[in-house]
Amino acid sequence: MGESEDGGSHIQSGDVYFEFTAIGRSVKVSAIDAASGLEVSVTGPASASQADLRHLALQKLRARLRAVRRSSQQGSL
């Protein structure tokens, strides 16, 4: 998994874009799959490292992508 200059990260299906939004003492991190437009978000303390929050959001996005793929495969059976 490589880091691109624009702050995105690469996973199997393509680029992922991250958006960090400070909300008081918390930070909302949105992870968006560029290929599908699927978006998930996580919220953590502002004191957490950006890398940890990015990793958490990426893991949630991967899980959601797997669930969507499973769901679409079951529908086509």
C-alpha positions as MATLAB code, in Angstrom:
seq = 'MGESEDGGSHIQSGDVYFEFTAIGRSVKVSAIDAASGLEVSVTGPASASQADLRHLALQKLRARLRAVRRSSQQGSL';
ca = [
       0.000    0.000    0.000;
       1.641    3.217   -1.126;
       1.049    6.805   -0.207;
       0.354    9.248   -3.016;
       1.443   12.872   -3.016;
      -2.129   14.116   -2.511;
      -2.460   12.225    0.775;
      -4.446    9.337   -0.720;
      -3.615    5.718   -0.164;
      -3.732    2.749   -2.548;
      -5.615   -0.487   -1.947;
      -6.442   -3.315   -4.329;
      -9.408   -1.631   -6.012;
      -7.749    1.771   -6.474;
      -7.269    5.105   -4.813;
      -8.701    6.102   -1.458;
      -9.127    9.725   -0.487;
      -9.049   10.866    3.133;
     -10.642   13.961    4.628;
      -9.876   15.128    8.174;
     -12.341   17.469    9.894;
     -11.683   18.852   13.375;
     -14.804   18.932   15.561;
     -13.952   20.344   18.984;
     -11.667   17.841   20.701;
     -12.439   15.178   18.091;
     -11.474   14.542   14.490;
     -13.797   13.022   11.907;
     -11.959   11.066    9.213;
     -13.769   10.184    6.016;
     -12.319    7.554    3.671;
     -13.690    7.512    0.121;
     -13.057    4.763   -2.426;
     -12.399    6.606   -5.687;
     -13.648    3.770   -7.902;
     -17.024    3.222   -6.261;
     -17.602    6.499   -4.406;
     -18.280    4.511   -1.236;
     -17.561    6.605    1.850;
     -17.164    5.678    5.501;
     -16.183    7.799    8.465;
     -14.703    7.330   11.909;
     -14.312    9.760   14.771;
     -11.445    9.827   17.215;
      -9.728   12.121   19.684;
      -7.827   15.065   18.258;
      -4.799   13.799   20.191;
      -4.673   10.578   18.132;
      -2.099   10.402   15.369;
      -3.255   11.032   11.818;
      -1.703    7.721   10.793;
      -3.745    5.787   13.377;
      -6.999    7.484   12.392;
      -6.260    6.965    8.684;
      -5.546    3.275    9.326;
      -8.802    2.873   11.256;
     -10.816    4.556    8.487;
      -9.107    2.430    5.832;
      -9.889   -0.777    7.723;
     -13.537    0.256    8.008;
     -13.655    1.080    4.288;
     -12.127   -2.289    3.355;
     -14.678   -4.106    5.529;
     -17.526   -2.151    3.939;
     -16.227   -2.868    0.414;
     -16.057   -6.601    1.233;
     -19.623   -6.519    2.569;
     -20.884   -4.729   -0.550;
     -19.108   -7.229   -2.819;
     -20.517  -10.184   -0.854;
     -23.965   -8.694   -1.005;
     -23.782   -8.115   -4.770;
     -22.424  -11.647   -5.362;
     -25.266  -13.199   -3.363;
     -27.793  -11.186   -5.331;
     -26.476  -12.528   -8.629;
     -26.718  -16.210   -7.631;
];
